[in-house]
């Protein structure tokens, strides 16, 4: 078996005295295809929060933690199968699949490391050609009404949301079995994962709202029939007090039943906003990795704290089926960043200059012709 050579945007160890190291366009070599692996060409990718973490070397330098001289990131997207290993029966050459980025899983199938991020030896979708285990691919339904750009956005954020919401909702119901959903309030702040979960909550009958300060996102939320709480209307010093007033008004004084908090920066406010028997749920972080709270107060409030990390393969398959059958799908913007514009995208995301929840980029632009919904 021969090695695989491809063009890729590569991360190398951070330069001495700096936490940053630019993405570099290089020729990258992969080991030969193993019997349970699949060779693919990525079509579209979606820029994720952990890709920003990787470029900024925060909280870790992946080259150091993976003990590799060069790393190719990218853990959300859609690909076309080029070749399947001799033991692979689930996909075949020509199939179009979404990336399921569970890189290293435990005995029950839950992710320990993520493909294209911290899983050693994995090469993400910032490569023109890459390979992966066959259980890191889910075929896109042939009757899908959605674009490949939408499925690229779906592959990480929506599957994460599906798995996290299942646990959060079950935890809330474990203490509140008789309460109708329309008497409870679900709130979120974060990005595309929180948006996807609020869509699920709304479908269950909950009153829902998303916190944001970007006008473009407020307009998107309104188009999805999700209330927007405009954070920009309050100065930072007054935010906590004014936000809690808003929550009480929206929840008839009870507080938030399920709070989706994937940011962490306003963690104390999140806790104060929770209703009794409320659930605070997270599947990641942006600004708050290590947080503290009063165990006594959380016990008295009967608050449940949920932490999940992506999903099992079966959860990914279930999320795809539900999306295809019920129209639960990512709303992507018109803009698609080109292959040569990847560094520009990374910089804009780091500066908070991206309005969309789902920044899409093209990898193999000759395959973009496949992006035609059925």
Secondary structure, DSSP 4 states (H G I P E B T S, - for coil): ---EEEEEEEEEPPPTT-S----EEEEEEEPPPPTTEEEEEEEEEE--HHHHHHHHT-S--HHHHTT-SEE-----EEEEEEEE-TT--S--TT-EEEE--EEEE-TTS-EEEETTTTSTT---TTBSSEEEEGGGEEEPPTT--S-HHHHHHHHHHHHHHHHHHHHHHHHHHHH-TTS-GGG-EEEEESSHHHHHHHHHHHHHT-EEEEEE--HHHHHHHHHTT-EEEEGGGS-HHHHHHHHHHHHHHHTTTS-EEEEEES--TTHHHHHHHEEEEEEEEES--SS-SS----HHHHHHTT-EEEE--S--HHHHHHHHHHHHHH-------S-EE-GGGHHHHHHHHHTT---SSS-EEESSGGGGGG----
